[in-house]
Amino acid sequence: MVVPAALQYLRQNQAHRLVLVGLEAEIRQHLPGNELPERLSIQPASQVVGMDELASNALRKKKDSSMRVALDLVKSGEVDGCVSAGNTGALMATARFVLKMLPNVARPAIITALPAINDHTWMLDLGANVDCTAEHLFQFAVMGSELVTVLDDLPAPRVGLLNVGQEEIKGNEQVKGAHELLRKSDLNYIGYVEGDDIFMNKSLDIIVTDGFVGNVALKTSEGLAKMIKHYLKQGFSQNLFTRLAGLVSLPVLKTLGRRIDPGRYNGASLLGLRGVVVKSHGSADVNAYCNAIGIAVKAVQSDVAARIERGVNAHLTNRPIA
């Protein structure tokens, strides 16, 4: 999938160059005529990180893995960013080891867009940090705001804090603490939001939560989208009448399919690092992977890492790192 996606992206974007990192012989098998087109090159790597491999093992024993080599290229400045569909834990651990964290940032965070009634809503963290302090959640809000300002061209994105209710008395101590920090900040904070706000709140751009809740919400939304598609397909194929109804409804169904397709929003940015790293879904198709490449390119062009560093320094210089 990665090789066809790279070829498609280069056909659609004439100004960019891509480097494929990995087992060269296998990469060449997927190239038409085994030939490298213009603006595409191969950086060999002799090892591969398995999808179920421990991050610690990848870090210690896979120093010539495609993941490690790609991140080394980012660190050296030979490339501007890295896109990977590999092991998320290994990618996060290796990126943190190779690229290091930005000053005043305690934890990295994963952010992506989810389909919503107002086109999409951004959410972080999506799995990098299972346990978070109030300070971590506040930092996520700062980093997410800087990224969304660039990617969505929003000068003051609206930030909500995910909770089990909107009342002041609800939530655990971490969420309540983050709520107070956000209320005192100059971020465009709108307060507590609930799970249905992820998809239905038109006055919301970013949702902040810990990685445990965020990852569950992400996987739930992906499963829900697949279930809706399954039942629609099943319903319209029951008999001749429903098949005819399906033909009449086809334009609407295609629009719905595009709106809730997780691949349309593929490409999660790893925030807080000294470089651009984007995580693609492991099951992404060619178009979805192209979308992840596009997110990385836009982050590079907008110098998102530097923006986040300035934003974090402005908000957090005098705050303790927990």
LINLIN-V867323 format. One record per helix or strand. SS is the DSSP state (helix for helix, strand for strand). FROM is the first residue (numbers start at 1). LEN is the number of residues. Records with the same first field share a line. If there is no record, write none. Layout:
# LINLIN-V867323
SS=FROM-LEN + FROM-LEN
This chain:
# LINLIN-V867323
helix=2-11 + 24-6 + 32-3 + 55-7 + 66-11 + 88-12 + 134-18 + 173-11 + 197-4 + 211-26 + 240-21 + 262-4 + 286-16 + 304-13
strand=18-5 + 40-5 + 47-1 + 65-1 + 81-4 + 101-1 + 109-8 + 119-6 + 158-5 + 188-6 + 206-3 + 268-4 + 273-1 + 276-4
